[in-house]
Amino acid sequence: MTATLHQPTDPETIAVSFSRVLRGAGLEVPVDSVVMFVRALGELSLNQRNQVYWAGRGTLVRRREDINVYDRAFAIFWERLAFEPLDEERVEQSITLIIDSEESSDGDSSSNQDEDQLFLRFSRMETLREKDFRECTADELAELDRLIAAIRLAGSRTQSRRLEPSSRRGVTLDMRRTVRTALSRYGEPVTLHRRDHSWRQRRLVVLLDISGSMEPYARALVRFMHGAVIGRRRVEAFVLGTRLTRITRELNNRDPDVALQRASRSATDWSGGTRLGECLTDFNERWGTRGMARGADVVVLSDGWDRGDPELLGEQMERLSRVAHRILWVNPLKVTPGYAPLARGMAAALPHVDLFLEGHSLGSLEQLATALSRD
């Protein structure tokens, strides 16, 4: 008999929570796999255990040797869903799976009875996932660098003008394939092949504020930008300070330390002041409105503190919003209790922002990656 799930849930909550369980068990679960899992759950009945199991196994497991860990993790996770309220905060605090299938302290019979058991306990990695970057020690930041580098940006898609063979009813007839098929069948056009528009990733433009107020977050955010540049095509990276600096070429190096050294040498105004309005004016006139930002996802990583004219910033944000597909503003201060966009720069920019997100921790950067993957 198929086990059912009685409490109300939603696909995104289940997918994100279970993917964190698997990461705690040591499985590599990239963000694009989680996105596929969410989409799969959206097409299934969430109260059917077998359907959810196979959806997760088909999208989240990449290696045969991980199936055993996945099976045991899913069994415990499903029991939590079926018999306890799904409190995401509690799930995140009991993430790491310690598997003692091959380890035993003594060779007595009691230790053998404990084999193949799966234990849930507090995870240091999950603590780091939600810890504010400015509160992290040097060792924790070094560990976060590795975790941030593992974030993969799937990116949103758009239809291109290029046509490709389509198995469905396309927009135009593929005469070449149709004729070739007909020749193999004595000239009878039994099958009409068609072509349809192909899909391609949208360009991603990342603008990072490197002023003094952003210094506690700059290192982690630059690591995030580096992962974006080397992890996918059509990515452009800039830093905003007292002037605009393009660092795409500097970050296009597989070694993160070399990439960050080159970026720091290229941008000489680190931890100084910031003039967001002037920098965005420069970006719009030299790159943005000329084609780089047209139809692109634009991500601004900034706390909104600006020494320049807020009216100029608002004008340039409006100008940018007219050509970009969407603008995502990531503010590390948004997580602060009682936060309100009172900074003049943030208040001027916010009306032209499509999505306003946090950016203070690893978990918030994972949420940003998930948001960018939505078309």
Rosetta blueprint (number, residue, H / E / L):
1 M L
2 T L
3 A L
4 T E
5 L L
6 H L
7 Q L
8 P L
9 T L
10 D L
11 P H
12 E H
13 T H
14 I H
15 A H
16 V H
17 S H
18 F H
19 S H
20 R H
21 V H
22 L H
23 R H
24 G H
25 A L
26 G L
27 L L
28 E L
29 V L
30 P L
31 V H
32 D H
33 S H
34 V H
35 V H
36 M H
37 F H
38 V H
39 R H
40 A H
41 L H
42 G H
43 E L
44 L L
45 S L
46 L L
47 N L
48 Q E
49 R H
50 N H
51 Q H
52 V H
53 Y H
54 W H
55 A H
56 G H
57 R H
58 G H
59 T H
60 L H
61 V L
62 R L
63 R L
64 R H
65 E H
66 D H
67 I H
68 N H
69 V H
70 Y H
71 D H
72 R H
73 A H
74 F H
75 A H
76 I H
77 F H
78 W H
79 E H
80 R H
81 L H
82 A H
83 F H
84 E L
85 P L
86 L L
87 D L
88 E H
89 E H
90 R H
91 V H
92 E H
93 Q L
94 S L
95 I L
96 T E
97 L E
98 I E
99 I E
100 D L
101 S L
102 E L
103 E L
104 S L
105 S L
106 D L
107 G L
108 D L
109 S H
110 S H
111 S H
112 N H
113 Q H
114 D L
115 E L
116 D L
117 Q L
118 L E
119 F E
120 L E
121 R E
122 F L
123 S L
124 R H
125 M H
126 E H
127 T H
128 L H
129 R H
130 E H
131 K L
132 D L
133 F H
134 R H
135 E H
136 C L
137 T L
138 A H
139 D H
140 E H
141 L H
142 A H
143 E H
144 L H
145 D H
146 R H
147 L H
148 I H
149 A H
150 A L
151 I L
152 R L
153 L L
154 A L
155 G L
156 S L
157 R E
158 T E
159 Q E
160 S E
161 R E
162 R E
163 L E
164 E E
165 P E
166 S E
167 S L
168 R L
169 R L
170 G L
171 V L
172 T E
173 L E
174 D L
175 M H
176 R H
177 R H
178 T H
179 V H
180 R H
181 T H
182 A H
183 L H
184 S L
185 R L
186 Y L
187 G L
188 E L
189 P L
190 V L
191 T L
192 L L
193 H L
194 R E
195 R E
196 D E
197 H E
198 S E
199 W E
200 R E
201 Q E
202 R L
203 R L
204 L E
205 V E
206 V E
207 L E
208 L E
209 D E
210 I L
211 S E
212 G H
213 S H
214 M H
215 E H
216 P H
217 Y H
218 A H
219 R H
220 A H
221 L H
222 V H
223 R H
224 F H
225 M H
226 H H
227 G H
228 A H
229 V H
230 I H
231 G H
232 R L
233 R L
234 R L
235 V E
236 E E
237 A E
238 F E
239 V E
240 L E
241 G L
242 T L
243 R L
244 L E
245 T E
246 R E
247 I L
248 T H
249 R H
250 E H
251 L H
252 N L
253 N L
254 R L
255 D L
256 P H
257 D H
258 V H
259 A H
260 L H
261 Q H
262 R H
263 A H
264 S H
265 R H
266 S H
267 A L
268 T L
269 D L
270 W L
271 S L
272 G E
273 G L
274 T L
275 R L
276 L H
277 G H
278 E H
279 C H
280 L H
281 T H
282 D H
283 F H
284 N H
285 E H
286 R H
287 W H
288 G H
289 T H
290 R H
291 G H
292 M H
293 A L
294 R L
295 G L
296 A L
297 D E
298 V E
299 V E
300 V E
301 L E
302 S L
303 D L
304 G L
305 W L
306 D L
307 R L
308 G L
309 D L
310 P H
311 E H
312 L H
313 L H
314 G H
315 E H
316 Q H
317 M H
318 E H
319 R H
320 L H
321 S H
322 R L
323 V L
324 A L
325 H L
326 R E
327 I E
328 L E
329 W E
330 V E
331 N E
332 P H
333 L H
334 K H
335 V H
336 T L
337 P L
338 G L
339 Y L
340 A L
341 P L
342 L L
343 A L
344 R H
345 G H
346 M H
347 A H
348 A H
349 A H
350 L H
351 P H
352 H H
353 V L
354 D L
355 L E
356 F E
357 L E
358 E E
359 G L
360 H L
361 S L
362 L H
363 G H
364 S H
365 L H
366 E H
367 Q H
368 L H
369 A H
370 T H
371 A H
372 L H
373 S L
374 R L
375 D L
